[in-house]
Amino acid sequence: MWLRFIRRFPNANSTQIFRVESITNVTMKLLNFCRVAVVGLGLCLPSTAQSDSAPAADSASFDPDGTAHVNRVIPMPSTISPEAQKWLASLAEKKSQPQTLAERRIATDAWRKKDSAEARKLYPVNVDEAKTAGVRTDVITPLVTPEANRGRVLINLHGGGFVSDSGSLIEGIPIANLARIKVVSVYYRLAPESPFPAAVDDVIAVYRELLKTYHPQSIGIFGTSAGAILTCEVAVRLKQLGLPLPAALGAFSVLTDFSRPSDSRQIFTLDGLPGRWQPTDPKRAPDDPYPGAADRKDPVLSPLFADLQGMPPSLLITSTRDLLLSDTALFHLALLRAGNDAQLVVFEALPHAFWYHFQLPETKECLALIAKFFDQKLARQN
């Protein structure tokens, strides 16, 4: 299978249009204002069903009206596991349709329940629902907690674009099991009903409550995607409030600048190369219900603009087909410039939040890295 991206550059007075249509296998046509030549992307998969008309090599042609047909053939990477190769092939076959917010939440809830059950089979733990500072939480505890770990706790913040729950328990369960540390998973308020800073306020409330029992140097905060964003936002807000910062942060596929799209967000979808892809204007902030009416450069909303000196040791994880690859790398660089202890791990050829897929050897390696990081950074009980 291969993907061809066709981008047209009409006169500046033309209206911008985006549509997806079928040409051979998949064609994406973008009508944009620019007159700059752009390179399309092709994905070549090992399949006997591959079309005979798929390009054998990179090529480009131009129509009289300015339409550029640019093909790039990208072979299935041999640098990832067979399981990951199989998963990438399945993503290229996946059908995606636009969803209303209600449909997205229904689908996400069903997926979350199924994968949370799978996580508990692979990584046995105890899970108890609780209210922490009035906020709904799940308290995830190892089946056996070493004495030295009883004074340590992690706060996990789920993904889902701030509009749905796309990961509570799925991430917290394996880390509680592997690190043998209690994890408190926070069900923060969601947009558009409760835009920024509601989610930040909820996590701050949970953190304040945990400070009554735990030393800050024994607390860590981590999350993926929206949860990673929230992790960084909470750390900046804690610093503004003069509260003691946690011992460590884990920001896995993070965005810290809501004011403009990054390079990788102009290239990849949630599934990497295949899937629904929409162009964004590089001169304006993408539409997003989470920021609401807030200034997109507010240092809490967009921590890239915050004073980052003195931030806790941080682990950042992404992958080379992650739509937030650029954003994660930019924030890592910002942390280093501020003199912080920050580690960046980039996995090969995989898309956004691949570590939610337990069949991949890369996921096992990623989860082990996260558990080891927090085990090393959090103070132990004397």
C-alpha positions as CSV (number, residue, x, y, z in Angstrom):
1,M,0.0,0.0,0.0
2,W,1.1,3.6,-0.6
3,L,-0.2,7.0,0.2
4,R,-0.1,9.9,-2.2
5,F,-0.5,13.5,-1.0
6,I,-1.5,16.0,-3.7
7,R,-1.2,19.7,-2.8
8,R,-2.4,22.4,-5.0
9,F,-1.3,26.0,-4.9
10,P,-3.8,28.3,-6.7
11,N,-3.9,32.1,-6.8
12,A,-3.8,33.9,-3.5
13,N,-7.4,35.0,-3.9
14,S,-8.6,31.4,-4.0
15,T,-10.5,29.8,-1.1
16,Q,-8.7,27.2,1.0
17,I,-10.3,23.8,0.7
18,F,-9.4,20.4,2.2
19,R,-10.8,17.1,1.1
20,V,-9.9,13.4,1.1
21,E,-10.7,11.3,-1.9
22,S,-9.7,7.9,-3.3
23,I,-7.0,7.8,-6.0
24,T,-5.5,4.4,-6.4
25,N,-5.3,3.7,-2.6
26,V,-5.4,7.0,-0.7
27,T,-5.1,10.5,-2.0
28,M,-5.2,13.7,0.0
29,K,-5.7,16.9,-1.9
30,L,-4.9,20.2,-0.2
31,L,-5.8,23.5,-1.7
32,N,-3.7,26.1,0.0
33,F,-2.8,29.7,-0.4
34,C,1.0,29.1,-0.7
35,R,2.8,28.8,-4.0
36,V,5.7,26.8,-2.6
37,A,6.4,23.3,-3.8
38,V,5.7,20.7,-1.1
39,V,6.8,17.1,-0.8
40,G,4.1,14.5,-0.3
41,L,4.5,11.2,1.6
42,G,4.0,7.7,0.5
43,L,3.9,4.6,2.7
44,C,4.9,1.3,1.2
45,L,3.7,-1.8,3.0
46,P,4.5,-5.5,2.3
47,S,1.3,-6.5,0.8
48,T,0.3,-8.7,-2.1
49,A,-2.6,-6.4,-2.6
50,Q,-0.4,-3.4,-3.4
51,S,-1.6,-1.6,-6.5
52,D,0.4,-1.9,-9.7
53,S,0.1,1.9,-10.1
54,A,2.0,2.6,-6.9
55,P,5.1,4.6,-7.7
56,A,8.4,2.7,-7.8
57,A,10.5,5.7,-6.8
58,D,10.2,9.3,-5.7
59,S,8.7,11.5,-8.4
60,A,7.2,14.9,-9.0
61,S,5.1,16.4,-11.8
62,F,3.3,19.8,-12.2
63,D,0.0,20.6,-13.9
64,P,-0.5,23.9,-15.8
65,D,-2.8,25.2,-13.0
66,G,-0.1,24.8,-10.4
67,T,-1.1,21.4,-8.9
68,A,2.0,19.6,-7.7
69,H,1.9,15.8,-7.7
70,V,4.8,14.7,-5.4
71,N,5.3,11.1,-4.4
72,R,7.6,9.8,-1.8
73,V,7.7,6.1,-1.2
74,I,8.5,5.2,2.4
75,P,9.2,1.5,3.0
76,M,8.1,-0.3,6.1
77,P,11.0,0.3,8.5
78,S,13.1,-2.7,9.4
79,T,14.4,-0.9,12.5
80,I,11.3,-1.7,14.6
81,S,9.9,-5.0,15.9
82,P,7.8,-7.3,13.8
83,E,4.9,-6.6,16.1
84,A,5.3,-2.9,15.5
85,Q,5.5,-3.4,11.7
86,K,2.3,-5.4,11.8
87,W,0.6,-2.6,13.8
88,L,1.8,0.1,11.4
89,A,0.4,-1.9,8.5
90,S,-3.0,-2.2,10.3
91,L,-3.1,1.6,10.8
92,A,-2.8,2.2,7.1
93,E,-5.8,0.0,6.6
94,K,-7.9,1.6,9.3
95,K,-11.0,3.6,8.3
96,S,-11.5,6.9,10.1
97,Q,-14.6,9.0,10.0
98,P,-15.4,12.4,11.6
99,Q,-17.0,12.1,15.0
100,T,-19.1,14.4,17.2
101,L,-17.8,15.0,20.7
102,A,-20.5,12.6,22.1
103,E,-19.5,9.9,19.6
104,R,-15.8,10.4,20.5
105,R,-16.5,10.1,24.2
106,I,-18.5,6.9,23.7
107,A,-15.9,5.3,21.6
108,T,-13.1,6.4,23.9
109,D,-14.8,5.1,27.0
110,A,-15.3,1.7,25.4
111,W,-11.7,1.5,24.3
112,R,-10.5,2.7,27.7
113,K,-12.5,0.0,29.6
114,K,-11.2,-2.8,27.3
115,D,-7.6,-1.7,27.4
116,S,-7.7,-1.0,31.2
117,A,-8.9,-4.6,31.7
118,E,-6.0,-5.8,29.4
119,A,-3.6,-3.7,31.5
120,R,-4.7,-5.4,34.7
121,K,-4.2,-8.8,33.3
122,L,-0.7,-8.0,32.2
123,Y,0.2,-5.9,35.2
124,P,-1.8,-7.0,38.3
125,V,-2.6,-4.2,40.8
126,N,-5.4,-3.1,43.1
127,V,-7.6,-0.3,42.0
128,D,-10.0,1.7,44.3
129,E,-12.1,4.7,43.4
130,A,-11.7,7.6,45.8
131,K,-12.4,11.3,46.2
132,T,-9.3,13.3,46.7
133,A,-9.8,16.9,47.6
134,G,-13.3,16.5,46.1
135,V,-11.9,15.3,42.8
136,R,-12.7,11.8,41.4
137,T,-9.6,9.6,41.4
138,D,-8.5,6.0,41.1
139,V,-5.9,4.9,43.6
140,I,-3.8,2.2,42.0
141,T,-1.6,0.2,44.4
142,P,0.9,-2.7,43.7
143,L,-0.1,-6.1,45.0
144,V,3.0,-5.8,47.2
145,T,4.5,-2.5,48.1
146,P,8.1,-2.5,49.4
147,E,8.6,-0.8,52.8
148,A,10.9,1.8,51.1
149,N,8.1,2.7,48.7
150,R,5.3,3.3,51.1
151,G,6.1,7.0,51.4
152,R,6.2,7.5,47.6
153,V,3.3,8.3,45.3
154,L,2.8,9.2,41.6
155,I,0.0,11.3,40.1
156,N,-1.1,10.1,36.7
157,L,-3.0,12.4,34.2
158,H,-4.8,10.8,31.3
159,G,-4.8,11.9,27.7
160,G,-7.8,12.6,25.4
161,G,-7.2,16.0,24.1
162,F,-8.8,17.5,27.2
163,V,-12.2,16.5,25.9
164,S,-12.4,12.8,26.7
165,D,-10.7,10.2,28.9
166,S,-8.2,8.5,26.7
167,G,-5.9,6.7,29.1
168,S,-6.9,6.7,32.8
169,L,-5.7,3.4,34.3
170,I,-4.1,2.3,31.0
171,E,-0.9,4.1,31.9
172,G,-1.2,4.2,35.6
173,I,-1.7,0.4,36.1
174,P,1.6,-0.7,34.4
175,I,3.7,1.9,36.2
176,A,2.2,1.1,39.6
177,N,3.1,-2.6,38.9
178,L,6.6,-2.0,37.5
179,A,7.7,0.7,39.8
180,R,5.8,-0.8,42.8
181,I,4.7,2.7,43.8
182,K,1.1,3.9,44.5
183,V,-0.4,5.9,41.6
184,V,-3.3,8.3,41.9
185,S,-5.1,8.7,38.6
186,V,-7.0,12.0,38.4
187,Y,-10.3,12.4,36.5
188,Y,-9.9,16.2,35.9
189,R,-12.7,18.3,34.4
190,L,-12.9,18.3,30.6
191,A,-13.4,20.9,27.9
192,P,-15.5,22.3,26.3
193,E,-17.7,22.3,29.4
194,S,-14.7,23.2,31.7
195,P,-11.9,24.8,29.7
196,F,-8.5,25.9,31.0
197,P,-7.6,26.3,33.9
198,A,-10.2,23.9,35.4
199,A,-8.1,20.8,34.8
200,V,-5.0,22.5,36.3
201,D,-7.0,23.6,39.4
202,D,-8.3,20.0,39.9
203,V,-4.7,18.5,39.8
204,I,-3.4,21.3,42.1
205,A,-6.1,20.4,44.6
206,V,-5.1,16.7,44.5
207,Y,-1.5,17.6,44.9
208,R,-2.2,19.9,47.9
209,E,-4.1,17.0,49.5
210,L,-1.2,14.6,48.9
211,L,1.2,17.0,50.4
212,K,-0.6,16.5,53.8
213,T,0.7,12.9,53.7
214,Y,3.7,12.8,51.4
215,H,6.9,14.8,51.2
216,P,7.2,16.6,47.9
217,Q,10.4,14.9,47.1
218,S,8.5,11.6,47.2
219,I,5.8,12.7,44.7
220,G,6.0,12.4,40.9
221,I,3.6,13.6,38.2
222,F,3.3,12.1,34.7
223,G,0.9,11.7,31.8
224,T,0.6,11.2,28.0
225,S,-0.6,13.8,25.4
226,A,-3.1,16.0,27.2
227,G,-1.9,14.4,30.4
228,A,1.7,15.4,29.6
229,I,0.6,18.9,28.8
230,L,-1.3,19.1,32.1
231,T,1.8,17.7,33.9
232,C,3.9,20.7,32.7
233,E,1.1,23.2,33.3
234,V,0.7,22.0,36.9
235,A,4.4,22.3,37.6
236,V,4.5,25.9,36.3
237,R,1.4,26.8,38.4
238,L,2.9,25.2,41.5
239,K,6.0,27.3,41.0
240,Q,3.8,30.5,40.6
241,L,1.9,29.6,43.8
242,G,5.1,29.1,45.8
243,L,4.2,25.5,46.6
244,P,7.0,22.9,46.8
245,L,7.6,21.2,43.5
246,P,7.4,17.4,43.0
247,A,10.5,15.3,42.7
248,A,10.1,14.4,39.1
249,L,7.9,14.9,36.0
250,G,7.1,12.6,33.1
251,A,5.8,14.3,29.9
252,F,5.2,11.7,27.3
253,S,4.3,13.2,23.9
254,V,3.8,16.8,25.1
255,L,2.7,20.1,23.6
256,T,3.7,23.3,25.5
257,D,2.8,26.0,23.0
258,F,-0.8,26.6,22.1
259,S,-0.1,29.7,20.1
260,R,1.2,28.1,16.9
261,P,1.4,24.7,15.2
262,S,4.8,22.9,15.2
263,D,6.5,21.3,12.2
264,S,5.5,17.7,13.1
265,R,1.9,18.7,13.5
266,Q,2.0,19.8,9.8
267,I,3.2,16.4,8.8
268,F,1.7,13.6,10.9
269,T,-1.7,12.5,12.1
270,L,-2.5,10.7,15.3
271,D,-1.6,7.4,13.5
272,G,1.6,8.8,12.0
273,L,1.4,8.8,8.2
274,P,-2.1,7.4,7.5
275,G,-5.4,8.8,8.9
276,R,-7.3,12.0,8.8
277,W,-5.0,14.9,8.3
278,Q,-6.0,18.6,8.1
279,P,-3.7,21.5,7.2
280,T,-3.3,24.4,9.7
281,D,-2.4,28.0,9.1
282,P,1.2,28.4,10.5
283,K,0.3,32.1,11.3
284,R,-2.6,31.4,13.7
285,A,-3.3,29.1,16.6
286,P,-5.3,25.9,15.7
287,D,-8.8,25.7,16.9
288,D,-9.0,24.0,20.3
289,P,-11.7,24.0,23.0
290,Y,-9.3,23.6,25.9
291,P,-7.7,27.1,26.0
292,G,-11.0,28.8,25.8
293,A,-10.7,32.6,26.1
294,A,-7.2,32.4,27.7
295,D,-4.2,34.1,26.2
296,R,-2.5,31.3,24.1
297,K,0.9,32.5,25.5
298,D,-0.2,32.3,29.1
299,P,2.9,30.7,30.8
300,V,0.6,28.1,32.6
301,L,-1.3,27.2,29.5
302,S,1.8,27.2,27.3
303,P,4.8,26.4,29.6
304,L,7.2,27.0,26.8
305,F,6.8,30.7,27.7
306,A,7.2,30.2,31.4
307,D,10.2,30.7,33.7
308,L,11.5,27.1,33.7
309,Q,14.4,27.6,36.0
310,G,14.4,25.1,38.9
311,M,11.9,22.7,37.3
312,P,12.0,19.1,38.6
313,P,14.0,16.4,36.8
314,S,12.0,15.5,33.7
315,L,11.6,12.5,31.4
316,L,10.2,13.3,27.9
317,I,9.3,10.5,25.5
318,T,8.2,10.7,21.9
319,S,8.7,8.9,18.6
320,T,9.6,9.8,15.0
321,R,6.1,9.6,13.6
322,D,4.5,11.3,16.6
323,L,2.5,14.4,15.6
324,L,3.9,16.0,18.8
325,L,7.5,15.1,18.1
326,S,8.5,18.7,17.4
327,D,6.7,20.0,20.5
328,T,8.3,17.4,22.8
329,A,11.8,18.2,21.4
330,L,11.2,22.0,21.7
331,F,10.2,21.7,25.4
332,H,13.2,19.4,26.1
333,L,15.5,22.1,24.6
334,A,13.7,24.8,26.7
335,L,14.3,22.8,29.9
336,L,17.9,22.3,29.0
337,R,18.4,26.0,28.3
338,A,17.0,26.8,31.7
339,G,19.6,24.5,33.3
340,N,17.3,21.6,34.2
341,D,17.9,17.9,34.4
342,A,15.8,16.7,31.4
343,Q,16.0,13.5,29.4
344,L,14.5,13.0,26.0
345,V,13.9,9.5,24.6
346,V,12.8,9.2,21.0
347,F,11.5,5.8,19.7
348,E,11.8,4.8,16.0
349,A,9.0,5.0,13.4
350,L,6.0,4.8,15.8
351,P,3.1,7.2,16.1
352,H,1.5,9.2,18.9
353,A,1.3,7.4,22.3
354,F,2.3,4.0,21.0
355,W,3.0,2.9,24.6
356,Y,-0.7,2.3,25.1
357,H,-0.4,-0.8,22.8
358,F,0.8,-3.6,25.0
359,Q,1.6,-6.1,22.2
360,L,4.7,-4.1,21.2
361,P,8.1,-4.9,22.6
362,E,8.8,-1.1,22.3
363,T,5.9,-0.5,24.8
364,K,7.5,-2.9,27.3
365,E,10.8,-1.1,26.9
366,C,9.1,2.3,27.2
367,L,7.1,1.4,30.4
368,A,10.3,0.0,32.0
369,L,12.1,3.3,31.3
370,I,9.3,5.3,32.9
371,A,9.2,3.0,36.0
372,K,13.0,3.1,36.4
373,F,13.1,6.9,36.0
374,F,10.6,7.5,38.9
375,D,12.2,4.8,41.0
376,Q,15.5,6.7,40.7
377,K,14.1,10.2,41.2
378,L,11.6,9.8,44.1
379,A,13.0,9.9,47.6
380,R,12.5,6.6,49.5
381,Q,11.0,6.2,52.9
382,N,13.8,6.0,55.6
